[in-house]
Amino acid sequence: MSETPKYDRRMLEALVCPETQAPLFYDAETQELISRAARLAFPIRDGIPVMLVDEARRIDDD
């Protein structure tokens, strides 16, 4: 059973990373929008992506 996103998927097509302007990818497990180029994870709160670099989580190299 797949998780239902807590945001409108069509919105993702219009959003880009505010730091790099690169496309974003939805991570259903963490409910975040991921910028691979900037290595940032933007939270989705109450169905609204928070596209502020200061609010994003840094993604560490593994």
C-alpha positions in Angstrom: 0.0 0.0 0.0 1.6 3.3 -1.1 1.5 6.4 1.0 -0.7 9.2 -0.1 1.2 12.5 -0.4 0.1 15.2 1.9 0.3 17.8 -0.9 -0.8 18.3 -4.4 1.6 16.4 -6.7 0.9 18.9 -9.6 2.5 21.5 -7.4 5.8 19.6 -7.6 6.1 20.2 -11.3 6.1 24.0 -10.7 8.6 24.0 -7.8 12.3 24.1 -8.0 15.1 24.3 -5.5 15.4 28.0 -4.3 19.2 27.6 -4.1 20.0 25.9 -7.3 16.8 26.1 -9.4 17.2 22.3 -9.9 14.1 20.0 -9.9 12.9 18.5 -6.7 12.0 14.9 -5.9 9.3 13.7 -3.5 10.4 11.4 -0.7 7.2 9.7 0.6 8.9 8.1 3.6 10.1 11.5 5.1 7.4 13.6 3.5 10.0 16.0 2.1 11.0 17.5 -1.2 14.6 16.6 -2.0 17.0 18.8 -3.9 19.8 16.5 -4.9 21.8 19.3 -6.4 21.8 21.4 -3.2 21.7 18.3 -0.9 18.7 19.8 0.9 15.4 18.3 2.1 12.5 20.7 2.3 9.7 19.8 4.7 6.0 19.6 3.8 3.9 21.0 6.7 0.1 20.7 6.6 0.3 19.9 2.9 2.4 23.0 2.1 6.1 22.7 1.0 8.3 25.0 3.1 10.8 26.3 0.5 13.1 28.2 2.7 16.8 27.2 2.8 16.9 28.0 6.5 14.1 25.5 7.2 15.6 22.7 5.0 17.5 19.7 6.4 21.0 19.2 5.0 21.5 15.8 3.5 24.8 14.2 4.6 27.0 12.1 2.3 26.6 8.4 3.2 
